[in-house]
Amino acid sequence: MDVKRLFSRLKEGLGHSPVVANVIFAFLMALIEKILGAAFACPCDPKWNSFFAAAFFIIPACTAFLLMMVIYRFGDRDDEDDSDKWWSCLLPPVVWQVIIFLDGQYFVCAMTDWPGKFVSVDKTYLKWCEPTNMTRSEELMDHSHRYYILSQGIGLCLLLLLTVLLLVYVIIKYMKKPDKKTKGTQRSSASSASSHLVSKQSVTT
């Protein structure tokens, strides 16, 4: 089996299994963030910090959204509602935002408005821009710590919101799903009505 055929089958399989596709994307994004996080270095330049950090928020999220659109092939199938596809395509970008905010260092970089050198604080989780003006070092480190806590707070709020929305979505889908017994009753009723109509027509003729 060549690579093209394997990719085609994989894409088709993921397109028919939104849950599996989103779980795989979530694990891949977590892995990618770990790799990016290990190599991430804030420029520590007030002119570029926000733009540089914003790229890590936006570019991977847009890439995940476009890949999900390719997998679901909008307009190719009529057996699924497009609204379900849109929800499935939007989920990976939101998950990426949650991961990025929970990491903290990207938001700290974006909020840093002083020049310095990007370093890790000994025996702590914090990576920040150590200022060239050492007289304000303690004050600015405290600011970076607050930005880190704020970033994680935003990430947790997004995660909570995402969980609530998914729960509501599952409940709505479950309530809309017809019961098997109801389906069987409707089919038997339609079948009996059809046979009754046929027998009536034969008697008339």
FENSULDA-V451966 format. One record per residue. RES is the residue in one small letter. PHI is phi in whole degrees, -180 to 180 (NA if undefined). OMEGA is omega in radians with two decimals (* if undefined). Layout:
res=[RES & RES]
phi=[PHI & PHI]
omega=[OMEGA & OMEGA]
This chain:
res=[m & d & v & k & r & l & f & s & r & l & k & e & g & l & g & h & s & p & v & v & a & n & v & i & f & a & f & l & m & a & l & i & e & k & i & l & g & a & a & f & a & c & p & c & d & p & k & w & n & s & f & f & a & a & a & f & f & i & i & p & a & c & t & a & f & l & l & m & m & v & i & y & r & f & g & d & r & d & d & e & d & d & s & d & k & w & w & s & c & l & l & p & p & v & v & w & q & v & i & i & f & l & d & g & q & y & f & v & c & a & m & t & d & w & p & g & k & f & v & s & v & d & k & t & y & l & k & w & c & e & p & t & n & m & t & r & s & e & e & l & m & d & h & s & h & r & y & y & i & l & s & q & g & i & g & l & c & l & l & l & l & l & t & v & l & l & l & v & y & v & i & i & k & y & m & k & k & p & d & k & k & t & k & g & t & q & r & s & s & a & s & s & a & s & s & h & l & v & s & k & q & s & v & t & t]
phi=[NA & -79 & -65 & -63 & -68 & -64 & -64 & -64 & -68 & -64 & -64 & -65 & -64 & -68 & -64 & -92 & -131 & -59 & -65 & -62 & -61 & -71 & -66 & -62 & -63 & -62 & -65 & -63 & -68 & -64 & -67 & -62 & -65 & -62 & -68 & -65 & -63 & -68 & -101 & -69 & -141 & -67 & -67 & 56 & -122 & -55 & -77 & -117 & -56 & -65 & -67 & -64 & -69 & -62 & -61 & -73 & -77 & -94 & -62 & -63 & -65 & -65 & -62 & -63 & -63 & -66 & -64 & -66 & -65 & -65 & -64 & -84 & 48 & -56 & 89 & -83 & -126 & -106 & -85 & -122 & -77 & -63 & -64 & -65 & -66 & -62 & -61 & -67 & -75 & -80 & -64 & -59 & -60 & -67 & -61 & -63 & -62 & -60 & -62 & -64 & -67 & -66 & -65 & 94 & -69 & -69 & -68 & -60 & -62 & -63 & -88 & -74 & -121 & -136 & -76 & 174 & -128 & -77 & -139 & -101 & -77 & -57 & 60 & -137 & -85 & -81 & -114 & -150 & -93 & -70 & -70 & -72 & -89 & -70 & -68 & -107 & -59 & -64 & -64 & -72 & -64 & -64 & -61 & -63 & -62 & -66 & -63 & -63 & -65 & -63 & -61 & -67 & -64 & -63 & -62 & -67 & -64 & -63 & -64 & -64 & -63 & -63 & -63 & -64 & -64 & -66 & -64 & -63 & -62 & -63 & -63 & -64 & -64 & -68 & -70 & -79 & -69 & -68 & -72 & -63 & -66 & -64 & -61 & -65 & -64 & -65 & -67 & -67 & -65 & -66 & -66 & -67 & -65 & -67 & -66 & -65 & -67 & -65 & -67 & -65 & -66 & -68 & -67 & -65 & -76]
omega=[-3.12 & -3.06 & -3.11 & 3.14 & 3.11 & 3.11 & 3.13 & 3.13 & 3.11 & 3.13 & 3.12 & 3.13 & 3.12 & 3.12 & 3.13 & -3.12 & -3.09 & -3.11 & 3.14 & -3.14 & -3.12 & 3.09 & 3.11 & 3.13 & -3.14 & 3.12 & 3.13 & -3.14 & 3.08 & 3.11 & 3.13 & -3.13 & 3.10 & 3.13 & 3.13 & -3.11 & -3.14 & -3.10 & -3.06 & 3.07 & 3.13 & 3.14 & -3.14 & 3.06 & -3.08 & -3.13 & -2.99 & -3.04 & -3.07 & 3.14 & -3.13 & -3.14 & -3.14 & 3.12 & 3.13 & 3.08 & -2.92 & -2.97 & 3.11 & 3.12 & 3.11 & 3.11 & 3.12 & 3.13 & -3.13 & 3.10 & 3.11 & 3.09 & 3.10 & -3.13 & -3.07 & 3.05 & -3.09 & 3.07 & -3.10 & -3.09 & 3.13 & -3.06 & 3.14 & 3.05 & -3.12 & 3.13 & 3.09 & 3.11 & -3.14 & 3.11 & -3.14 & 3.12 & -3.12 & -3.07 & 3.14 & 3.08 & 3.12 & 3.10 & 3.11 & 3.11 & 3.10 & -3.13 & -3.11 & -3.13 & 3.12 & 3.10 & 3.01 & -2.99 & 3.13 & 3.12 & 3.09 & 3.11 & -3.11 & -3.08 & -3.11 & -3.10 & 3.09 & 3.11 & 3.13 & -3.12 & -3.08 & -3.08 & 3.02 & 3.10 & -3.10 & 3.05 & 3.07 & 3.12 & -2.90 & 2.93 & -3.04 & 3.11 & 3.11 & -3.02 & 3.06 & 3.07 & -3.01 & -3.14 & 3.13 & -3.04 & -3.11 & -3.13 & -3.11 & 3.05 & 3.09 & 3.07 & -3.14 & 3.10 & 3.12 & 3.09 & 3.13 & 3.13 & 3.10 & 3.12 & 3.12 & 3.07 & 3.09 & 3.13 & 3.12 & 3.10 & 3.09 & 3.12 & 3.11 & 3.12 & 3.13 & 3.13 & 3.14 & -3.14 & 3.10 & 3.11 & 3.10 & -3.14 & 3.14 & 3.14 & -3.14 & 3.13 & 3.13 & -3.14 & 3.14 & -3.10 & -3.13 & 3.13 & -3.12 & 3.14 & 3.12 & 3.11 & -3.13 & 3.11 & -3.14 & 3.14 & -3.13 & 3.11 & 3.13 & 3.14 & -3.14 & 3.12 & 3.14 & 3.13 & 3.12 & 3.14 & 3.13 & -3.13 & 3.11 & 3.13 & -3.14 & 3.10 & -3.13 & 3.14 & *]
